[in-house]
């Protein structure tokens, strides 16, 4: 007598969804891994996009540099000196210069807690629009993850460089606009052309590092080809370069 179960075949295992096979990483792993394994980190962020803790680190890094800058340099006097060098200096009264110095100090002080969150929100929105224009697919939350995590390593390293420069140089020789010595613009003298300084400052090692990370993130999370991802980041780099040079050409 034959075994009635001899022809029985177990059912195939259920198909795993894409989210199930994607790697999952903790926040701590993503914060450290982005420096060494960015591709793996962005793959993990695809299933669980996060940005809050990394965004807070960006704010704290900016606050740290600002605090050391105010401690080492008379920012008010620096701003007044810049105003004296402007073409409109003769038309400004002492009261106007003092008011300008106060407004400038306030703007620098608010860079971390106010301007960094605004730049994160706006940058993520621009990435989202650019990815859609290049034929990719990206949610705003994933776009935030790409913007924040691609900014994290260069911002942390840049903050360390800036703090070292502030402590190593004499306060009266510090130029707050040239704290990063990772670009050729930082080595130009005080009398150099503002347009040339702005142009050379955009060829920055840390900026290029961030562009590389952004291209990896957009490719992993935005479903873009490598060429399209690099097209997005280079486009933004060129726009920033043109705006910076045009601003210096118009206002000095």
C-alpha positions as CSV (number, residue, x, y, z in Angstrom):
1,X,0.0,0.0,0.0
2,X,1.5,3.3,-1.1
3,X,2.1,6.2,1.3
4,X,-0.7,8.8,0.7
5,X,1.8,11.6,1.7
6,X,4.6,10.4,-0.6
7,X,3.7,13.0,-3.3
8,X,3.2,15.8,-0.8
9,X,5.4,18.9,-1.4
10,X,5.7,21.7,1.2
11,X,4.4,25.1,0.1
12,X,7.1,27.5,-1.0
13,X,8.2,30.1,1.6
14,X,6.4,33.4,1.3
15,X,8.2,36.0,-0.8
16,X,10.0,38.6,1.2
17,X,9.3,42.2,0.5
18,X,12.0,44.6,-0.4
19,X,11.9,46.2,3.1
20,X,12.4,42.8,4.7
21,X,15.7,42.1,2.8
22,X,17.1,45.6,3.3
23,X,19.6,46.0,6.1
24,X,18.5,47.7,9.2
25,X,20.9,49.7,11.3
26,X,20.6,51.6,14.6
27,X,21.1,55.3,15.0
28,X,24.5,54.8,16.6
29,X,25.6,52.6,13.7
30,X,24.4,55.1,11.1
31,X,26.1,58.0,12.8
32,X,29.5,56.2,12.9
33,X,29.1,54.2,9.7
34,X,28.4,57.2,7.5
35,X,32.2,58.0,7.9
36,X,33.4,54.6,6.8
37,X,30.5,52.7,5.1
38,X,28.2,55.3,3.5
39,X,26.7,52.9,1.0
40,X,25.7,50.5,3.8
41,X,24.3,53.3,5.9
42,X,22.1,54.7,3.1
43,X,20.9,51.3,2.3
44,X,19.7,51.0,5.9
45,X,18.1,54.4,5.7
46,X,16.1,53.3,2.8
47,X,13.9,51.2,5.0
48,X,14.1,53.4,8.1
49,X,14.9,56.9,7.1
50,X,16.0,59.0,10.1
51,X,17.5,62.4,10.4
52,X,16.7,63.9,13.9
53,X,19.9,63.0,15.8
54,X,22.2,63.7,12.9
55,X,20.4,67.0,12.5
56,X,21.0,67.9,16.1
57,X,24.7,67.1,15.7
58,X,24.8,69.6,12.8
59,X,23.3,72.3,14.9
60,X,25.6,71.6,17.9
61,X,28.7,71.6,15.6
62,X,27.7,75.1,14.3
63,X,27.0,76.3,17.8
64,X,30.4,75.1,19.0
65,X,32.2,76.9,16.3
66,X,30.2,80.0,16.9
67,X,30.9,80.0,20.6
68,X,34.6,79.6,20.1
69,X,34.6,82.3,17.4
70,X,32.9,84.8,19.8
71,X,35.3,83.8,22.5
72,X,38.4,84.3,20.4
73,X,37.5,87.2,18.0
74,X,35.8,90.5,18.5
75,X,33.0,89.9,15.9
76,X,31.5,93.3,16.3
77,X,34.9,95.0,15.4
78,X,35.4,92.5,12.5
79,X,32.0,93.5,11.0
80,X,32.7,97.2,11.5
81,X,36.0,96.8,9.7
82,X,34.2,95.1,6.8
83,X,31.7,97.9,6.6
84,X,34.5,100.5,6.6
85,X,36.0,98.7,3.6
86,X,32.7,98.8,1.6
87,X,32.2,101.3,-1.2
88,X,29.3,102.9,0.8
89,X,31.3,103.4,4.0
90,X,31.5,107.2,3.6
91,X,27.7,107.4,3.4
92,X,27.1,105.5,6.7
93,X,27.0,107.2,10.0
94,X,28.6,105.7,13.2
95,X,25.1,104.8,14.5
96,X,24.3,102.9,11.3
97,X,27.6,101.0,11.5
98,X,27.0,100.2,15.1
99,X,23.5,98.9,14.3
100,X,25.0,96.9,11.4
101,X,27.5,95.3,13.7
102,X,24.8,94.3,16.2
103,X,22.6,92.8,13.5
104,X,25.6,90.9,12.1
105,X,26.5,89.5,15.5
106,X,22.9,88.4,16.0
107,X,22.8,86.7,12.6
108,X,26.0,84.8,13.3
109,X,24.8,83.8,16.7
110,X,21.5,82.5,15.2
111,X,23.4,80.4,12.6
112,X,23.1,77.1,14.5
113,X,19.7,77.1,16.1
114,X,17.9,78.9,13.3
115,X,19.6,78.8,10.0
116,X,20.8,75.2,10.1
117,X,17.3,73.8,10.5
118,X,16.1,76.1,7.7
119,X,18.8,74.9,5.4
120,X,18.1,71.3,6.2
121,X,14.4,71.7,5.4
122,X,15.0,73.7,2.2
123,X,17.9,71.5,1.0
124,X,15.8,68.4,1.4
125,X,13.0,70.0,-0.6
126,X,15.4,70.9,-3.4
127,X,16.8,67.4,-3.5
128,X,13.2,66.0,-3.7
129,X,12.4,68.3,-6.7
130,X,15.7,67.5,-8.4
131,X,15.3,63.7,-8.0
132,X,11.8,63.9,-9.5
133,X,13.2,66.0,-12.4
134,X,15.9,63.4,-13.1
135,X,13.3,60.6,-13.1
136,X,13.9,59.2,-9.7
137,X,11.5,58.5,-6.8
138,X,12.1,60.0,-3.3
139,X,10.0,60.8,-0.3
140,X,10.6,64.0,1.7
141,X,11.6,62.0,4.7
142,X,14.2,60.1,2.7
143,X,15.4,63.4,1.2
144,X,15.9,64.7,4.7
145,X,18.0,61.6,5.5
146,X,20.2,62.1,2.4
147,X,20.7,65.8,3.1
148,X,21.5,65.4,6.8
149,X,23.7,62.4,6.6
150,X,25.7,63.6,3.6
151,X,26.3,66.9,5.5
152,X,27.3,65.2,8.7
153,X,30.9,64.0,8.1
154,X,32.1,67.2,6.3
155,X,30.4,69.4,8.9
156,X,31.9,67.6,11.9
157,X,35.4,67.6,10.3
158,X,34.9,71.2,9.3
159,X,34.0,72.2,12.8
160,X,37.1,70.5,14.2
161,X,39.3,72.3,11.6
162,X,37.7,75.6,12.4
163,X,38.2,75.2,16.2
164,X,41.8,74.2,15.7
165,X,42.4,77.3,13.5
166,X,40.8,79.6,16.0
167,X,43.0,78.3,18.9
168,X,46.2,78.2,16.9
169,X,46.1,81.6,15.3
170,X,46.3,84.9,17.2
171,X,42.9,86.5,17.6
172,X,43.9,89.6,15.6
173,X,45.0,87.5,12.6
174,X,41.8,85.3,12.4
175,X,39.5,85.9,9.4
176,X,36.1,84.3,10.3
177,X,35.4,83.9,6.6
178,X,38.5,81.8,6.1
179,X,38.4,79.3,9.0
180,X,38.4,76.3,6.7
181,X,41.8,75.7,5.3
182,X,40.6,73.0,3.0
183,X,40.2,75.2,0.0
184,X,42.6,77.5,-1.9
185,X,40.5,80.6,-1.2
186,X,41.6,80.4,2.5
187,X,45.2,81.1,1.6
188,X,44.6,84.4,-0.3
189,X,45.6,87.6,1.4
190,X,43.4,90.3,2.8
191,X,43.6,92.4,-0.3
192,X,42.6,89.6,-2.7
193,X,39.7,89.9,-5.0
194,X,36.4,88.9,-3.3
195,X,35.2,87.3,-6.5
196,X,38.4,85.2,-6.8
197,X,38.2,84.2,-3.2
198,X,34.6,83.1,-3.6
199,X,35.5,81.2,-6.7
200,X,38.4,79.3,-5.2
201,X,36.6,78.7,-1.9
202,X,34.1,76.5,-3.7
203,X,36.8,74.1,-4.7
204,X,36.8,72.7,-1.1
205,X,37.9,69.2,-0.1
206,X,35.1,68.9,2.5
207,X,32.5,70.2,0.1
208,X,33.6,67.6,-2.5
209,X,33.4,64.9,0.3
210,X,29.8,66.0,1.0
211,X,29.0,65.8,-2.7
212,X,30.3,62.3,-2.9
213,X,28.1,61.3,0.1
214,X,25.1,63.0,-1.4
215,X,25.5,61.2,-4.7
216,X,25.7,57.9,-2.9
217,X,22.6,58.7,-0.9
218,X,20.6,59.9,-3.9
219,X,21.5,56.8,-5.8
220,X,20.5,54.5,-2.9
221,X,17.4,56.3,-1.7
222,X,16.2,58.2,-4.8
223,X,16.5,55.2,-7.2
224,X,18.8,57.2,-9.5
225,X,21.6,56.0,-11.7
226,X,25.1,57.0,-10.6
227,X,25.3,59.5,-13.5
228,X,21.9,61.1,-12.6
229,X,22.8,61.3,-8.9
230,X,26.1,63.1,-9.7
231,X,24.2,65.3,-12.1
232,X,22.0,66.5,-9.2
233,X,24.9,67.3,-6.8
234,X,27.0,68.9,-9.5
235,X,24.1,71.1,-10.5
236,X,23.6,72.3,-7.0
237,X,27.4,72.9,-6.7
238,X,27.4,75.0,-9.9
239,X,24.3,77.0,-8.7
240,X,26.0,77.7,-5.4
241,X,29.2,78.8,-7.2
242,X,27.4,81.2,-9.5
243,X,25.4,82.7,-6.7
244,X,28.5,83.2,-4.5
245,X,30.6,84.7,-7.2
246,X,27.7,86.9,-8.4
247,X,27.1,88.1,-4.8
248,X,30.7,89.1,-4.3
249,X,30.8,90.8,-7.7
250,X,27.7,92.9,-6.9
251,X,28.4,93.7,-3.2
252,X,32.1,93.0,-2.6
